[in-house]
């Protein structure tokens, strides 16, 4: 018996990713993590909303209206991503001195700023500020792309700093801050790698026929599916890590005490109990 599934790899990955996002949000709420990671939770909610909106609205609305909706959400997602970086840095290095904070912030922003300035072409000022609706959409798109690129760059750098120096403060191994940063950095590395590879392909590929064009499009879909698969793995990582309490936390200590109290006594301990005599 042969089974035929009319689902593409992209559709399967979309379904699994959306389901994993919902499970992660349940974990964040059920395990009381939202209070500690507010912006991270907001980014997950926005990600789920963007996925659902793209699935339901793409191709069913006027192109200009759909572009406005998706670009507004993209700009908002980029801003939230930057706030996630700030939130994680504050959680991981709460005990750092002001001088260390200023120095590290300037270094990370300098590296990120150089990468944003050098990566990709910049449109002319006249094109961006032409005063038309199309120029406004281009400006929104440029902001989303550059802010998202800056967020990815800062996330990778912060993830490296947390792994190297987090144990001296509040971002040691097996803490939720470091586990979240490992996932964020992995997703950002995959995102930048796909961007870089696709940019090189677009710059050095000359299309001469419809078959070559279709081959390039299929290649793009494979890269995007690989990126989606990595993000799905990151979501599963977050679900497991955020479900488990941090070592030394109050909840973990209570759970350990309950497990010790609930253990049955061994036969040796039972035999050493003094006998109770009835008068």
N, C-alpha and C positions, 0 to 999 in steps of 0.2 A: 504494500500500500504506500502510495506516495502522497505527501502533503504539499500543497502549494499555498504559499503565503503571499498575498498581494500587498506586501509592505516593503518599502525600500529601507535601506540601512539608515537613512536620515530620519525617516518616520519612527523607526524603532528607537533610535537614540533620543529623539525628541520626547517620546512617551516615557522612556525610562528616566530621562533627566528631569522632566516635569514632576514625575512621581517622587523622585529622590528629593527634589526641592520641597515638596509638600511634607515629606517625612522629616526632613531637616527642620522645617518650621515647627512641626509638632514636637520634635525633640527640644528645640529651643524654648518652647512654651512649657512643655511638660517637665523639663528638668530645671526650669527657672534660670535660664541663661540670658534671657532678653535684657534684663536689667543691667547686666554687665557688658553685653555686646549689642547695644542699641543700633548703632549704625551698620554693623554687620548683618543684623536681622533685617534692617530696612533694605539693605542691598539684595538680600535673598528674596524678600517680598517683591521688590522692583524687578528682579530677574524673572520671577514667575509671571508677573504681570506682563512684562515685555514679550515673553514666549507665548503666552495665551493671546495677547493682542495681535501679534504677528500671524498666529495660526488662524484666528477668526476674521481679521480685517484685511489681510494682504490680498490684493486683487479684487476686493469687493467694494472698494470706495474709489472716489476720484483720486487720481495720482497726486495732485497737489495737497488734498486734505490728508491722505494717508502719509505723505511725506512730512507734513507738519506734525502729525501725531507722533510718528516714530522718531523724528528728530528731537522733539521736546523730551520724550522719554529717554533718548540717548544722552542728551545734555544732562538731564537729571541724574541718570545712572553714573555718568562720569563724575559729577560733583559728589555723589554719595560715595563713590569709590575712593575719592580723595579723603573724605571724612573717615572712612574705614581705616585708612593708613594712619591718620592722626589718632584715632581711637586705640588702635593696636599699639602704637608707639607709647601712648600715655599709660596703657595697662602694663606693657612689658618693662618700661623704664621709669616707673613711678618714683623710685628713690634716687634717680640721677641728679647731679647738680645742674644749676642753671647754665653754667659755662659749657658743660658737656652737651646739654640740650641744644644750645645755640650753635655750637661747632658742628655737631652731627647734622642738624637741620640744614645748615648752609652747605655742607658737603653733599648731602643727598639731593638738595634742590639744584645745586650747580651741575651735578652729573645728569640729573633728569632734564634740566633745561637745555643742556648742550645736545642731548639725544633728540629732544623734541625739535630743536631748531634745525638739526642736520637731517632728520629723517623725513623724507618725502618733500614734494614741492610745496611752495607757498604761493597762493594766488595773489594777483596784484591788488593793491589797495582800491584801485578804481573799480575792479570787479566786485569786491566784497561790499563796498559802500556805494553802489550805484543807485540805491533808493528804490529798487523794484522788489517785488515779492520773491523772485528767483534769487536775487542777491542776498536777501535775508535768509533764505533756505541754505544757500552756500555758506553763509557765515555760521549758521547753527551747525551745519555739518562739519565745518572746519573746527569749531570749538569742541564738538564731541570727539572728533578724531584725536586732536592734540591733547585734550584733557585726559582722555582714556589712555593715550600713550604715556603721558606723564604719570598717571596713576599706576600703570603696569611697571614702569621703571622704578618708581619709589617703592612699590610693593616688593619687587625683587631685592632691592638694596636693603630694605628694612628686614625682610626675611633672613638675609644673610647676617645682618647685625644681631638679630634676635638669637639665631642659632649660635653665633660665636660668643656673644657677651650677655645673653639673656639670663644665664644661671646666676650671675652676680646680683641680679635685681629680682624682678617678678616674672621673668620669662624663661625659666629653666625648662629642662626636658620634662615631658609629660604634663606640663601646664597647658591649659586650654589656649592661652595666648600664643604659645609657640606652635601648637598643633594647628590652630587656625592660620597662622602665618605661613606654615609649611604648605598648606593647601592653597592659600592665595598666591604664594610665590610660584608654585608648580603651575597653576592655571595661567599666571601672567607670562611665565617662560614659554609655555605652549602657544599662547596667543601671539607673542612677539615672534616666535619662530615661524608660525604660519604666515604672519604678515611679511616677514623678510623673504621667505621662500617664494611666496606668491608674487611679491614685488620683483624679485629677480627673474621669475618666469615671464612676467608681463613685459619687462624691459628687453629681454633677450629672445623673445619668441616672435617670429614672423609667420603669420597665418596666410596660407595660399589657397586653401580650399575649405569647404564646409566640413569635411572629415577632420581636418586639423583643428578647426574651431571646436568641434564636438569633443575631440580628444582633450583639448585644454580645459573645457568646461567639466568634463568627467574628472580630470586631475584636480581641479579646484574643489569639486564635491568631495573627493577622497581626503583632501587636506582638511576641509571643514569637518568631515565626519571624525577624523582622527583627533582633532581639537575637541570635539564634543565628547568623544570617548574619554579623553583625559579629564575633562571637567566632570563627567559622571563619576569617574574614580575618585576625584577630589571630594565630591558630594558624599560619597559613601564613607570616605575617610573622616569627614566632619561628623557624620551621623554617629559613627562608632565612638570617636574621641569625645564628642560633647555629651554623649549618653553616659559615659563613665565619669565619675567624680575625680577631681584632682587628688593626688596623694597629699595627705595632711589636711584636707579640707574638713569642715565640720560634718558634712554629710557622709564623707568617707569614714570618719572616725566613729560616727554613730553606727554605720552599717557594720564596721568591724567589731564593735562591742556587741551588737546584736548577734552576729554570727558566732562569737565566742561563747556568749551566754546560752545560745541555742544548741551548742554541741553536746551530744550525749557523753556522759562520763564513761571512762574506760573501765574495764573489769578490775584493773589493779586499784584504781581510785575507789571503786565501789567496795572492794574487799577490805580496804584500810579504814572504812568508816567504823566508828565504835558501835557496838551492838546496843540496841535500846531495850532495856529490860522493863517489864511491866511489874509494878508493885502489887 
